[in-house]
Amino acid sequence: REKNAQLHHLNASKDKFFSIIAHDLRSPFTALIGLTQMLAKNIERYTQAQLKSNLKKLQTSAERVFSLLENLLTWSRIQRGLMEYTPDTLPLGDVSAMICDVFMAAAEQKQIRLSCGIPRECKAHADDQMVMTIMRNLVSNALKFTPQGGNIYLSAADAGNYVEIAVADSGVGIPPRALEKLFRIDEHHTTVGTAGEKGTGLGLILCHDLVKTNGGTMRVESEVGKGTTFRFTLPKPS
């Protein structure tokens, strides 16, 4: 039974990998090629405002492809057992502030209030690159599914020997039937974002695996039309 379960997981992982390569990675590249062709063909006819608008679309498409590639490479290293785990005392306040800085321009463009309430003295014993990947994916997801004028808030709470980090949004929420599928590689669930953004579902699976690698747990609370909160725990420094 155990071998069958392992084989099922390996097949599901392989199917997910090929799905991303065949479809989810191809689509954004199609958009990139279309935009560059359109710019090259009509550049003399564009006004400065039109050029600026199209270049912004090009930048957004490139950033999405890069983010997907980063997730794909990280997930691939985890599956092959090549992901180095080097935990140390990690200042969560500094890490969260850095993540908010990275996404501030995207939040402002969508008129979303992105704020961080994790104090500087809040610390965990974890791998810094893994935690940054977790937070980056959760904030990116929150931006994707939060409409114009919404809010995203990062916070932390004491949980005994652990610290619990929360990424809460006032977005579209997740239907109950979809919640149980979010962290499963053998289930496919994606939703189009409020600005037409497309995802693969890989980001949340990756987050779940990375949290587990750091000795923590991950859960989600959501209500359709009211928002979603992802919570994950990390061990405190000894």
PLY file of the C-alpha trace (Angstrom):
ply
format ascii 1.0
element vertex 238
property float x
property float y
property float z
element edge 237
property int vertex1
property int vertex2
end_header
0.00 0.00 0.00
2.85 2.38 0.86
4.63 1.69 -2.42
1.40 2.26 -4.33
0.90 5.57 -2.54
4.46 6.62 -3.39
3.95 5.62 -7.02
0.68 7.57 -7.15
2.45 10.67 -5.76
5.31 10.33 -8.26
2.88 9.99 -11.16
0.87 12.99 -9.94
4.08 15.03 -9.63
5.14 14.03 -13.14
1.69 14.91 -14.53
1.79 18.29 -12.78
5.26 19.00 -14.15
4.26 18.20 -17.75
1.02 20.18 -17.37
2.97 23.29 -16.38
5.51 22.84 -19.17
2.88 22.11 -21.83
0.29 24.74 -20.94
0.96 27.07 -18.05
4.46 28.00 -19.19
3.50 28.19 -22.86
0.64 30.65 -22.35
2.65 33.52 -20.82
5.36 33.08 -23.46
2.67 33.38 -26.14
1.63 36.69 -24.57
5.23 37.89 -24.45
5.85 37.03 -28.10
2.58 38.69 -29.15
3.39 41.89 -27.29
6.94 42.14 -28.63
5.75 41.50 -32.19
3.06 44.17 -31.85
5.56 46.70 -30.46
8.14 45.97 -33.16
5.56 46.29 -35.94
3.83 49.47 -34.78
6.41 51.32 -32.69
6.51 54.39 -34.99
2.74 54.82 -34.69
2.53 54.63 -30.90
2.31 57.68 -28.70
4.46 57.90 -25.57
1.43 56.97 -23.44
0.68 53.91 -25.62
4.31 52.82 -25.52
4.39 53.16 -21.76
1.18 51.13 -21.39
2.38 48.32 -23.65
5.82 48.19 -22.03
4.13 47.88 -18.65
2.13 44.91 -19.95
5.35 43.41 -21.29
7.05 43.85 -17.92
4.11 42.24 -16.08
4.12 39.25 -18.44
7.88 38.81 -18.03
7.61 38.99 -14.24
4.89 36.31 -14.22
6.98 33.98 -16.39
10.01 34.53 -14.16
7.99 33.85 -11.01
6.61 30.64 -12.51
10.10 29.50 -13.54
11.43 30.19 -10.04
8.66 28.11 -8.50
9.13 25.34 -11.05
12.88 25.13 -10.44
12.46 25.21 -6.66
9.78 22.52 -6.75
11.94 20.41 -9.07
14.87 20.61 -6.62
12.59 19.53 -3.76
11.29 16.54 -5.75
14.85 15.42 -6.54
16.06 15.93 -2.98
18.48 18.66 -4.04
17.01 21.53 -2.00
19.50 22.58 0.67
17.96 23.22 4.08
20.11 25.59 6.14
18.06 26.96 9.06
19.26 29.85 11.19
17.80 32.59 13.36
15.63 34.56 10.95
14.30 38.11 11.59
10.77 37.74 10.24
10.09 41.47 10.50
12.93 42.24 8.09
11.96 39.44 5.69
8.30 40.49 5.56
9.25 44.15 5.05
11.46 43.12 2.13
8.63 41.10 0.56
6.20 44.03 0.96
8.71 46.35 -0.72
8.98 43.96 -3.68
5.20 43.92 -4.22
4.39 47.52 -3.27
4.41 48.81 -6.86
2.06 46.01 -8.00
-0.24 46.73 -5.06
-0.33 50.45 -5.83
-1.06 49.75 -9.49
-4.08 47.69 -8.42
-4.97 50.23 -5.71
-4.60 47.65 -2.94
-3.36 48.56 0.51
-0.47 46.21 1.35
0.76 46.53 4.94
3.03 44.58 7.24
2.41 44.24 10.97
5.20 41.79 11.80
7.47 43.44 14.40
11.24 43.60 13.86
11.92 41.57 17.01
9.85 38.61 15.72
12.21 35.73 14.92
12.05 32.12 13.76
14.51 29.26 13.29
14.16 28.59 9.57
15.80 28.67 6.16
15.73 32.25 4.89
15.38 31.45 1.17
12.55 29.02 1.81
10.65 31.49 4.01
11.08 34.23 1.42
9.69 31.88 -1.24
6.70 31.08 0.99
5.91 34.74 1.71
6.49 35.78 -1.90
3.98 33.22 -3.16
1.36 34.02 -0.52
1.53 37.78 -1.09
1.51 37.29 -4.86
-1.59 35.09 -4.53
-3.30 37.63 -2.29
-2.66 40.39 -4.85
-4.01 38.18 -7.61
-7.33 37.52 -5.88
-7.94 40.85 -4.17
-9.97 43.42 -6.13
-9.20 47.10 -6.51
-9.48 48.96 -3.22
-8.88 45.85 -1.13
-6.45 45.14 1.70
-3.63 42.67 2.35
-2.11 42.42 5.82
0.86 40.42 7.11
0.95 39.62 10.82
2.53 37.27 13.35
1.33 35.68 16.58
2.86 33.64 19.38
2.06 29.91 19.17
4.04 28.37 22.02
7.27 26.96 20.61
6.31 28.36 17.23
5.52 31.68 15.63
2.48 31.81 13.36
2.62 34.08 10.33
-0.60 35.12 8.60
-1.20 36.64 5.16
-4.78 37.93 5.12
-6.64 39.53 2.21
-10.09 40.98 1.56
-10.32 39.19 -1.77
-12.77 36.93 -3.55
-12.34 33.98 -1.18
-12.17 30.25 -1.90
-15.21 27.93 -2.15
-15.29 25.21 0.57
-15.07 22.42 -2.01
-11.79 23.85 -3.31
-10.07 24.36 0.06
-9.18 20.69 0.50
-7.54 20.58 -2.94
-5.17 23.51 -2.50
-2.16 21.60 -1.17
-2.66 18.37 -3.11
-0.46 17.61 -6.10
-2.98 15.05 -7.46
-5.81 17.60 -7.57
-5.95 20.43 -10.08
-7.50 23.68 -8.92
-6.81 27.13 -10.32
-8.84 30.32 -10.39
-8.52 33.38 -12.61
-7.47 36.48 -10.67
-9.45 39.71 -10.41
-7.40 41.26 -13.24
-7.42 38.14 -15.40
-4.22 36.69 -13.88
-3.73 32.97 -14.39
-2.02 30.56 -12.02
-0.90 26.93 -11.93
-1.66 25.99 -8.34
2.01 25.08 -7.96
2.79 28.05 -5.68
0.61 26.85 -2.79
1.83 23.25 -3.10
5.38 24.60 -2.99
4.58 26.71 0.09
3.10 23.70 1.86
6.20 21.58 1.14
8.59 24.33 2.25
6.70 24.97 5.50
6.80 21.24 6.23
10.54 21.14 5.51
11.02 23.87 8.14
9.10 21.87 10.74
5.89 23.88 10.57
2.29 23.46 9.47
0.08 25.40 7.08
-3.66 26.04 7.02
-6.14 28.30 5.30
-9.35 30.07 6.32
-11.60 31.55 3.68
-15.09 32.82 2.99
-16.34 33.51 -0.51
-16.68 37.24 -1.12
-14.96 38.21 2.13
-11.36 37.10 1.82
-8.74 34.48 2.67
-6.10 34.06 5.36
-3.17 31.69 4.95
-1.41 30.80 8.21
1.84 28.91 8.64
4.02 28.16 11.66
7.79 28.18 12.06
9.81 27.04 15.07
11.17 29.71 17.39
14.94 29.98 17.92
16.08 27.76 20.81
0 1
1 2
2 3
3 4
4 5
5 6
6 7
7 8
8 9
9 10
10 11
11 12
12 13
13 14
14 15
15 16
16 17
17 18
18 19
19 20
20 21
21 22
22 23
23 24
24 25
25 26
26 27
27 28
28 29
29 30
30 31
31 32
32 33
33 34
34 35
35 36
36 37
37 38
38 39
39 40
40 41
41 42
42 43
43 44
44 45
45 46
46 47
47 48
48 49
49 50
50 51
51 52
52 53
53 54
54 55
55 56
56 57
57 58
58 59
59 60
60 61
61 62
62 63
63 64
64 65
65 66
66 67
67 68
68 69
69 70
70 71
71 72
72 73
73 74
74 75
75 76
76 77
77 78
78 79
79 80
80 81
81 82
82 83
83 84
84 85
85 86
86 87
87 88
88 89
89 90
90 91
91 92
92 93
93 94
94 95
95 96
96 97
97 98
98 99
99 100
100 101
101 102
102 103
103 104
104 105
105 106
106 107
107 108
108 109
109 110
110 111
111 112
112 113
113 114
114 115
115 116
116 117
117 118
118 119
119 120
120 121
121 122
122 123
123 124
124 125
125 126
126 127
127 128
128 129
129 130
130 131
131 132
132 133
133 134
134 135
135 136
136 137
137 138
138 139
139 140
140 141
141 142
142 143
143 144
144 145
145 146
146 147
147 148
148 149
149 150
150 151
151 152
152 153
153 154
154 155
155 156
156 157
157 158
158 159
159 160
160 161
161 162
162 163
163 164
164 165
165 166
166 167
167 168
168 169
169 170
170 171
171 172
172 173
173 174
174 175
175 176
176 177
177 178
178 179
179 180
180 181
181 182
182 183
183 184
184 185
185 186
186 187
187 188
188 189
189 190
190 191
191 192
192 193
193 194
194 195
195 196
196 197
197 198
198 199
199 200
200 201
201 202
202 203
203 204
204 205
205 206
206 207
207 208
208 209
209 210
210 211
211 212
212 213
213 214
214 215
215 216
216 217
217 218
218 219
219 220
220 221
221 222
222 223
223 224
224 225
225 226
226 227
227 228
228 229
229 230
230 231
231 232
232 233
233 234
234 235
235 236
236 237
